[in-house]
């Protein structure tokens, strides 16, 4: 399972051009963490806290 996921990510990295960027690993890690956060479902407690108060 891990090998298949690694291959998927490696393919996307190559296709997107990320592999060719001159970027520090810590900067790239932060950018990838930010991207992952955009697509992760919020925890139930966070979802209620973010809901507007009427």
Secondary structure, 3 states (H helix, E strand, C coil): CHHHHHHHHHHHHHHHCHHHCCCCHHHHHHHHHHHHHHHCCCCHHHHHHHCCCC
